[in-house]
Amino acid sequence: MQLTFTRREKIVGIFMVVLTAMLLTTVVMLGRGKDWFKTYLTYYTVFQEAYDLSPNAVVKLYKADIGKVKEIVVEENGVKVELAILDDYASRIRADSTAVVASPTFVGSEYVSIKPGGVESPLIPPKGFIPSEKRRSVHDILDEFQVEETAKKLIAAVQDLSEIIAVLKDPEGPFFTALAGLSGTLGYMEMIASDLEKGEGSLGTLLRSEEPLQKLYVEIDKIGKILEEIDRAADKAPGIMDDVEDAIAIVKRTLSNMEEGSYDVPCITRSTRDGVREIRDAVEEINKVVKSAQKSFLVRPNLPAEPEHEAIDMGLRK
């Protein structure tokens, strides 16, 4: 018996085949996206508590999804967690790998994070146990960053600031007293500036008077003349130095001559002493001759009479 299909049945059949193909294609694409067609290996880890983990929670390696949590069982020594990890990442599960419960926020969305082991460490076989670490609680994080101590310091600082503000608000406090003193000082300075501008007072008169400026100009002119005299003296200095050097040379030559003549002084002194001695002897001889002549009877009558010696009053010697 040969089956025959009408045109309408053929159209419905083609539609069903196309629909089935599209459905299979969609399933395959979803399966590839959801890793339905990949091989999973089972591993276990034990935590001290469940940390709000739930089945089908994600297992991550370097923040990338590599598996999921299949089952959570509470045991006497802790919480046993069964992990399904893709076969592609089994080579990263080694003896020194660790599993820890992490969360992108402080509460909720917990997942298991795997820290890979070193290349030299042996692989953990499927259905083996991965070492675990204790999850840090909020209290541990606060202790690490010393949030409580910092908060206490902040509260103390706010209290101190409040006290300072209260002191500043006091009209009779040091802040307003200092402002009053500053205001008085500014007023006094404005008064002094006004007097200076008007030329009042000794300093204002001095600033307004032209006499100090004229005296200053005169002193500046004197300084200019002094500088000109210094320049002229500086121009003459080389000639003066030459004259001084010539005079020093003359003095040196004179001293040299005196030094040479000093060697002849002893000889001259001895000659002079001998001459004086000879003159004294000659005078004595002449004196003897004169005395002998005075005693001669031929010469004595012709000599003039000797003058009478006057008595010398002793009182005149005083």
C-alpha positions in Angstrom: 0.0 0.0 0.0 1.5 3.3 -1.0 1.0 6.3 1.2 0.2 9.5 -0.5 0.3 13.0 1.2 -1.7 15.9 0.3 -0.2 19.3 -0.3 -1.3 20.5 3.1 0.2 17.5 4.9 3.5 18.1 3.1 3.6 21.7 4.2 2.8 20.8 7.8 5.5 18.1 7.7 8.1 20.5 6.4 7.1 23.0 9.0 7.5 20.4 11.8 11.0 19.3 10.5 12.2 22.9 10.4 10.8 23.6 13.8 12.5 20.5 15.2 15.8 21.5 13.7 15.6 25.0 15.1 14.7 23.6 18.5 17.7 21.2 18.4 20.0 24.1 17.4 18.7 26.2 20.2 19.3 23.4 22.7 22.8 22.8 21.4 23.6 26.5 21.7 22.2 26.8 25.2 24.0 23.6 26.2 27.3 24.9 24.9 26.7 28.2 26.8 25.7 26.4 29.9 28.5 23.8 29.6 25.9 21.0 29.4 28.0 19.0 27.0 31.3 19.3 29.0 32.8 16.8 31.4 32.7 17.7 35.1 35.0 16.2 37.8 33.9 15.9 41.4 36.0 17.3 44.2 35.3 17.9 47.9 36.2 20.5 50.5 35.3 21.0 54.1 34.5 24.4 55.7 34.0 25.2 59.4 30.5 26.5 58.5 28.2 26.9 55.5 28.8 30.6 55.1 25.4 30.9 53.4 26.4 28.7 50.5 23.7 27.1 48.5 23.6 24.3 45.9 24.4 25.5 42.3 26.6 28.3 43.7 29.4 29.2 41.4 32.9 27.9 41.7 35.5 30.4 40.4 39.1 30.5 39.5 40.7 33.9 39.0 37.1 35.3 39.0 36.2 33.0 36.1 33.4 30.4 36.4 34.9 26.8 36.4 32.2 24.8 38.1 29.3 24.8 40.6 28.4 23.5 44.0 26.5 20.2 43.7 25.7 19.4 47.3 26.2 20.7 50.9 26.3 18.2 53.7 26.6 19.1 57.4 28.9 16.7 59.3 30.2 16.5 62.8 33.5 18.3 62.1 32.1 20.8 59.6 30.3 21.3 56.4 31.2 19.0 53.5 30.8 20.7 50.1 30.7 18.7 46.8 32.1 20.6 43.9 31.7 19.9 40.2 34.6 21.4 38.3 35.2 21.4 34.6 37.7 18.8 33.3 39.6 21.7 31.5 40.6 23.1 34.8 41.5 19.9 36.7 45.2 20.5 36.0 45.0 23.6 38.3 43.7 21.7 41.3 46.9 20.7 43.1 47.9 19.8 46.6 48.7 23.4 47.6 45.4 24.7 46.2 42.9 26.2 48.6 39.2 26.8 48.6 37.6 29.7 50.3 34.1 31.2 50.4 34.0 34.7 48.9 31.4 37.2 48.0 31.4 40.3 45.8 29.5 42.1 48.6 29.4 41.8 52.3 26.2 39.9 52.3 24.8 37.5 49.7 26.0 36.0 46.4 28.5 33.7 48.1 30.6 31.5 45.8 33.6 29.2 46.2 36.9 30.7 45.1 39.7 28.3 44.2 43.3 29.5 44.6 45.4 27.4 42.1 48.5 25.5 43.3 52.0 25.6 42.0 53.2 23.7 39.0 55.5 21.5 41.0 52.8 20.4 43.4 51.1 17.0 42.7 47.6 17.0 41.3 44.6 16.2 43.5 42.7 13.3 41.9 39.0 13.5 41.2 36.9 13.0 44.4 39.8 14.2 46.4 39.7 16.9 49.1 40.8 20.5 48.4 42.2 22.2 51.5 40.0 25.1 52.7 40.5 28.4 54.4 38.4 30.2 56.9 36.4 33.0 55.5 37.1 36.4 56.9 34.1 37.8 58.7 33.1 41.4 58.9 34.5 41.6 62.4 37.9 40.3 61.1 37.9 43.0 58.4 37.0 45.6 61.0 39.8 44.4 63.2 42.3 44.4 60.3 41.5 48.0 59.3 41.1 49.0 63.0 37.7 50.6 62.1 36.5 50.6 65.7 39.6 52.4 67.0 39.4 54.8 64.1 35.8 55.5 64.9 36.6 56.2 68.5 39.3 58.7 67.4 36.8 60.3 65.0 34.2 60.6 67.8 36.9 62.2 70.1 37.9 64.6 67.3 34.3 65.6 66.7 33.8 66.2 70.5 36.9 68.3 70.6 35.7 70.2 67.5 32.3 70.8 69.2 34.1 72.2 72.3 36.2 74.5 70.1 33.1 75.7 68.3 31.4 76.4 71.6 34.4 78.4 72.8 34.4 80.4 69.5 30.7 81.2 69.8 31.2 82.7 73.3 31.0 86.5 73.0 33.4 86.9 75.9 35.7 84.1 74.8 39.2 84.5 73.4 38.1 84.5 69.8 35.9 87.5 70.0 38.3 89.2 72.4 41.1 88.7 69.8 38.8 90.1 67.1 38.1 93.1 69.2 41.8 93.7 69.8 42.5 93.2 66.1 39.8 95.7 65.2 41.3 98.3 67.5 44.7 97.7 66.1 43.5 98.1 62.5 41.7 101.3 63.5 44.9 102.7 65.0 46.9 101.7 61.9 44.3 103.4 59.7 44.6 106.6 61.8 48.4 106.5 61.5 48.1 106.0 57.7 45.6 108.9 57.5 48.0 111.2 59.4 50.9 110.2 57.2 48.8 110.9 54.1 47.8 114.3 55.4 51.4 115.1 56.5 50.4 115.4 60.2 52.7 114.4 63.0 56.5 114.2 63.0 56.7 111.2 60.6 54.1 112.8 58.3 55.9 116.1 58.3 59.1 114.3 57.6 57.6 112.4 54.7 55.9 115.6 53.3 58.9 117.9 53.7 61.4 118.3 50.8 64.3 119.3 53.1 65.3 115.7 53.9 65.3 115.0 50.2 67.5 118.0 49.5 69.9 117.0 52.2 70.0 113.5 50.8 70.8 115.0 47.3 73.6 117.1 48.8 75.1 114.0 50.6 74.8 112.1 47.3 76.7 114.9 45.5 79.4 114.8 48.2 79.7 111.1 47.8 80.1 111.6 44.1 82.9 114.1 44.6 84.6 111.8 47.1 84.5 109.0 44.6 86.0 111.3 41.9 88.9 112.2 44.3 89.4 108.5 45.0 89.6 107.9 41.3 92.1 110.7 40.8 94.2 109.4 43.8 94.0 106.0 42.3 95.4 107.4 39.0 98.3 109.1 40.9 99.0 106.0 43.0 101.5 104.4 40.5 103.7 107.6 40.4 103.6 107.9 44.1 104.6 104.3 44.5 107.6 104.9 42.1 108.7 107.9 44.2 108.4 105.9 47.4 110.5 103.2 45.9 113.2 105.7 44.8 113.3 107.2 48.3 113.5 103.8 49.8 116.5 103.0 47.5 118.2 106.3 48.6 117.7 105.4 52.3 119.1 102.0 51.7 122.2 103.5 50.0 122.6 106.0 52.9 122.4 103.3 55.5 124.9 101.2 53.5 127.3 104.2 53.5 126.8 104.8 57.2 127.5 101.2 57.9 130.7 101.3 55.9 131.7 104.6 57.6 131.1 103.2 61.0 134.0 100.8 60.6 136.4 104.0 60.4 135.0 105.6 63.6 137.4 103.9 66.0 140.4 105.0 63.9 139.2 108.6 63.8 138.5 108.6 67.5 142.0 107.3 68.3 143.6 109.9 66.0 141.6 112.7 67.6 142.5 111.5 71.1 146.3 111.5 70.3 146.0 115.0 68.7 144.2 116.4 71.8 146.9 114.8 74.0 149.7 116.5 72.0 147.9 119.8 72.1 147.6 119.5 75.9 151.3 118.8 76.2 152.2 121.8 74.1 150.0 124.1 76.1 151.6 122.9 79.3 155.1 123.6 77.8 154.0 127.1 76.8 152.6 127.7 80.3 155.9 126.7 81.8 157.7 129.1 79.5 155.3 132.0 80.4 155.8 131.4 84.1 159.5 131.4 83.7 159.4 134.6 81.8 157.3 136.2 84.5 159.9 135.4 87.0 162.7 137.0 84.9 163.8 140.4 86.2 163.9 141.7 82.7 160.3 140.9 81.9 158.6 141.4 85.2 158.9 145.2 85.5 157.2 145.6 82.1 154.2 143.4 83.0 150.9 145.2 83.8 149.7 145.1 87.3 147.5 142.3 88.2 143.8 143.3 88.7 142.5 143.2 92.2 140.2 140.3 92.8 136.8 141.3 94.1 135.3 139.5 97.0 132.4 137.3 96.0 129.4 137.5 98.2 128.3 134.0 99.2 124.8 135.1 99.1 125.0 135.8 95.4 125.8 132.1 94.7 122.4 131.1 95.7 
